[in-house]
Structure formats: C-alpha cells, structure tokens
Amino acid sequence: MNRQRTLKQYRMIDLAFFALMLLVAEYLIVSAANRWFPAQPYTVSVAAAIVTLVYMRWSWWGGIHAVLAGLVFCFFSAATGPQYLIYCGGNLLSLLAVYLLCRIGKEKVRTGHLALLFPLLVQFLMLLGRALAALALGTPLAEAAGFFTTDVLSFLFTFVIIWIARRLDGIYEDQKHYLLRLQEQQKLEKGGS
C-alpha cells in the first residue's frame, strides 16, 4: 500500500525534525560552554543557521524555531525571566528577513548572490532584536551591544552551515518547490522507462 503524506503532514514532520535538531544542538553547545569554557565571554550558536533553513523551507513557520531557539538557550543556561523575553522576543525580529525573502523570491535568494548573505541577515536581526529587547528592559547600551561582540563566532558557524546546506539537494530550498521538482523528475523517469 503506497500511502502518501499530505503537504501539511510533511511540513509538521519537517518542522518537528528541525526543532529537535535545534534542541539537541543548543543543549550540547550550552553544556559544553558551561562545562569546559565557563570563563569565555564568547558564545556560539547554530540557532540562526537552523532558523535560516526553516525560513527558506517554510517561510513564516520559522518564527516558531526563532522563539524555540531562545527558549532552549535560556532554559539550559538557567536564565532569568527578562532573559527569556530578550532571547525569545528578540529572535523574532529575524522575521523581517522572511519578508525580504518572499519579496525577492526564494529561488533568487537560494541560487543567487544573496544565498550566503541571507543567513547573515537572519543572524544580525536576531542579535539586533535581542539588543533592542534588552534596551527596552532597561539594560545599558554598552551591555546591549555585547550581544554582537559575544556572538560573533555564530556568524561564521551560520555562514559555513548554510554554505554546506546549499550543496545538499533540497535542504536549502522551499519545500513546495522541492516536492514539485521531485514529482517532475519522477514523471520524466517513468516516461523514459
């Protein structure tokens, strides 16, 4: 029996898979930082890379993962209430990148010169959102600027992860487009055999 999933089922499975990846990766990173590098002022995160992939695959649905990234980081870091607001709310500023993505077109972004700039924009907007949220909660400007200086390595991680993902078929691609492309390929293969 050949039962096919609906697009909605496929999307939910895909979103759950990326949420699980985010949870595991952030847990491992925060645990390693707390255990082996507690005095280091720098942090590393794959949150922007995973959120970027979800934005490319499912557009606005990635907002869930942006909030989840903040929740996971804060939970495993034993954060305070205001820190939850800063990270979860601040990460949502990255939704502005989705507007740009939809306006320009996912295929143009994915295959053009913006392919590797888009994830850096997502990372920048997440950090800017956190800094603005911190300022709104009364954090001094110098401390709020620390979101950019302590997370600079995450830009490199995000860039490399998306650079690799672009080379894997269907990973850094709108999933509706990808599924239609696969369906077309299967029709061509059936017609040719």
QUIVEN-V36028 format. One record per residue. N is the residue number from 1. D_FIRST is the distance of its C-alpha to the first C-alpha in whole Angstrom. Layout:
n:N d_first:D_FIRST
n:N d_first:D_FIRST
//
This chain:
n:1 d_first:0
n:2 d_first:4
n:3 d_first:6
n:4 d_first:10
n:5 d_first:13
n:6 d_first:16
n:7 d_first:19
n:8 d_first:20
n:9 d_first:18
n:10 d_first:18
n:11 d_first:22
n:12 d_first:22
n:13 d_first:21
n:14 d_first:23
n:15 d_first:26
n:16 d_first:25
n:17 d_first:25
n:18 d_first:28
n:19 d_first:30
n:20 d_first:29
n:21 d_first:31
n:22 d_first:34
n:23 d_first:34
n:24 d_first:34
n:25 d_first:36
n:26 d_first:39
n:27 d_first:39
n:28 d_first:40
n:29 d_first:42
n:30 d_first:44
n:31 d_first:45
n:32 d_first:46
n:33 d_first:48
n:34 d_first:50
n:35 d_first:50
n:36 d_first:51
n:37 d_first:53
n:38 d_first:54
n:39 d_first:57
n:40 d_first:55
n:41 d_first:56
n:42 d_first:53
n:43 d_first:49
n:44 d_first:46
n:45 d_first:43
n:46 d_first:39
n:47 d_first:39
n:48 d_first:40
n:49 d_first:37
n:50 d_first:34
n:51 d_first:35
n:52 d_first:36
n:53 d_first:32
n:54 d_first:31
n:55 d_first:33
n:56 d_first:32
n:57 d_first:29
n:58 d_first:29
n:59 d_first:33
n:60 d_first:34
n:61 d_first:31
n:62 d_first:33
n:63 d_first:36
n:64 d_first:34
n:65 d_first:34
n:66 d_first:38
n:67 d_first:39
n:68 d_first:37
n:69 d_first:39
n:70 d_first:42
n:71 d_first:41
n:72 d_first:40
n:73 d_first:43
n:74 d_first:45
n:75 d_first:43
n:76 d_first:44
n:77 d_first:47
n:78 d_first:48
n:79 d_first:49
n:80 d_first:51
n:81 d_first:51
n:82 d_first:52
n:83 d_first:50
n:84 d_first:47
n:85 d_first:48
n:86 d_first:49
n:87 d_first:46
n:88 d_first:43
n:89 d_first:45
n:90 d_first:47
n:91 d_first:43
n:92 d_first:42
n:93 d_first:45
n:94 d_first:42
n:95 d_first:41
n:96 d_first:43
n:97 d_first:42
n:98 d_first:38
n:99 d_first:41
n:100 d_first:42
n:101 d_first:39
n:102 d_first:38
n:103 d_first:41
n:104 d_first:41
n:105 d_first:37
n:106 d_first:35
n:107 d_first:35
n:108 d_first:38
n:109 d_first:39
n:110 d_first:36
n:111 d_first:37
n:112 d_first:41
n:113 d_first:44
n:114 d_first:43
n:115 d_first:40
n:116 d_first:42
n:117 d_first:44
n:118 d_first:42
n:119 d_first:41
n:120 d_first:44
n:121 d_first:45
n:122 d_first:42
n:123 d_first:44
n:124 d_first:47
n:125 d_first:46
n:126 d_first:45
n:127 d_first:48
n:128 d_first:50
n:129 d_first:49
n:130 d_first:50
n:131 d_first:53
n:132 d_first:54
n:133 d_first:52
n:134 d_first:54
n:135 d_first:57
n:136 d_first:57
n:137 d_first:57
n:138 d_first:60
n:139 d_first:59
n:140 d_first:62
n:141 d_first:61
n:142 d_first:62
n:143 d_first:59
n:144 d_first:57
n:145 d_first:57
n:146 d_first:56
n:147 d_first:53
n:148 d_first:53
n:149 d_first:55
n:150 d_first:53
n:151 d_first:50
n:152 d_first:51
n:153 d_first:49
n:154 d_first:45
n:155 d_first:46
n:156 d_first:46
n:157 d_first:43
n:158 d_first:41
n:159 d_first:42
n:160 d_first:41
n:161 d_first:38
n:162 d_first:37
n:163 d_first:39
n:164 d_first:36
n:165 d_first:33
n:166 d_first:34
n:167 d_first:33
n:168 d_first:30
n:169 d_first:27
n:170 d_first:26
n:171 d_first:28
n:172 d_first:31
n:173 d_first:29
n:174 d_first:28
n:175 d_first:25
n:176 d_first:24
n:177 d_first:26
n:178 d_first:24
n:179 d_first:21
n:180 d_first:22
n:181 d_first:24
n:182 d_first:21
n:183 d_first:19
n:184 d_first:22
n:185 d_first:22
n:186 d_first:19
n:187 d_first:20
n:188 d_first:23
n:189 d_first:21
n:190 d_first:19
n:191 d_first:22
n:192 d_first:24
n:193 d_first:22
//
